[in-house]
């Protein structure tokens, strides 16, 4: 079994989004082709299209000279609170509409 080093986390798309749209938070190095192949090859989910968007968050700049926690954090990094991510990558995946054929 082959498992890639990439990861994907499914997010809630919202109430007004179409049912065929799935939203994923993805690994920063993934491209839209990687997302499509990941879903089709591993999970056997047919995909129509993928759009990828980078989201940047406004955080204060990292200044190690003024921060007293830097000296403590370099020796004991597990004692510091986890800082939020500066950016994240989101993929909007359009899935194939499932069609049921009834044969009588």
GIKA-V850943 format. One line per field, one symbol per residue. ss: DSSP state (a for helix, b for strand, c for the rest). psi: psi as a letter, one per 20 degrees, with the letter a starting at -180 (. if undefined). burial: # if it has 16 or more other ideal C-beta (glycine too) atoms within 10 Angstrom, else .. Layout:
ss->???
psi->???
burial->???
This chain:
ss->cccccccbbbbcccccccccbbbbbbcccccaaaaaaaaaaaccccbbbbbbbbbbccccccccccccaaaaaaacaaacccccccbbbbbbbbbccccccccc
psi->ppprirqpppqphrhjqqhipppqprphiqrhhggghghgggiloppgrpppppppqoqqqoohhiohigghhhhmhiiqqpqqqhqqpppoporppppppop.
burial->.......#.............###.##..#.#.###.##.......#..#.#...................................##.###.#.........
